[in-house]
Amino acid sequence: RREATDAESLLWRLLRGRQLAGEKFRRQHQVGPYILDYYCPSQKIAIEADGGQHLTVEGLARDAQRTRYLQDRGIRVLRFSNREILLETEGVLDVIARAVTGEASP
């Protein structure tokens, strides 16, 4: 697999080692034909860090297909742009924490 982006590296530093809500996250976890950026197995939550290629028509279509595939298997998908991860890190972590703990968003 390709080298991690700065956003992916940052997010992994903050997720690994049960640092977020005491939950275990896996990096580069395979589900069927897809490799998830991060996966929380206990909560069945996938976290995707999306670069600019995801904003093209083709990228959006591929992501929609991928999300449907994962949802059909009971996996919730959270998507964040690399920009969000780098510039709004605390907000991204808050959304992830709320998802894994089952808290409602404000």
N, C-alpha and C positions, 0 to 999 in steps of 0.2 A: 504494500500500500504506500501511497505517496507520503511525503513528509507532512507532519502536522502544521497547521497554520498557527500564527501567534494566538488567535482567539481559542483554538482548540487546546493549545498548550496551557493557556491561562485557566480555562474552564477545568481541565483535568487536574491541575494543581489544587483547585478549590473543591473538587468532588472526591478525589481519591482519599483512601484511608478513613472512610466513614466520617469525614469532617462536616458533612451537611446532614443534619437531622439524624445522625447516627446510621445512615443508610449506606449500604455497599453499592458502589457503581462499578460497572465493568466498562472498559474502553475497547472499541473495535469488536463488538459482540455480534456474531452472525445469527441472523434469523432468516431461515430459508435462503433465498438468493441475495439477501441484503446484509450489509455490514453496518451496524448502527454505530454512531460516534460514541455514545454513552448509553448504558442500559442499567436500570435499577430493577433487578430481578424480583425482589420482594414486592414491589408495587407495580410491576409490569409497565414501566414508564421508559420510553426512549427519548433521548435528548439529541437533537441534531443541530450542529453548528453549520450554518449555510453561508457559503461565499457567494460572490456575484453571479456565478454560473447558474445558481438556483432561481435567479430572477428573469431568465429568458423564458419564452413561451415553452420551449422544449423542457427546460429545467422544471418549470412549474407543473407541467404535465407528468413528468417522471416522479416528482415529489408527491403529487396527488395519488398516483398509482401505488407508490410505495406506502403512503399513509393508509390507504384503503387495505392493502395487504396486511399491514401490522394491526390495524384496528380489527380486522376480521379474526385475528388471533388473540384479541383481548389486550393488545398493547396500546397504551395512550402515547401519542407523539407530541412532544414539545419542540418547536422550532424557534431558533434564534439566529439572527444574522450575525456574522462575525463583528460587524459594527456595533450591534447591541451588546455583545459579550464584552467587547473592549471598552466601550464608552459608558455603558449602563450596567456594569457588572453587578452591583448590589441589587438592582431591580431584577435582573435575570436570576440571581440566586434566590431572591424572594419568591419568584414564580415557581421555581423548581422545589423549594422547601415546602411551599403551600401544596403543591401537587403530591409530593411524597408523604406528607403528613395528613392529607385529606382536608386541609383547611380551605374554606371558601375564600375567594379573592375579595378584597374590600370593595 
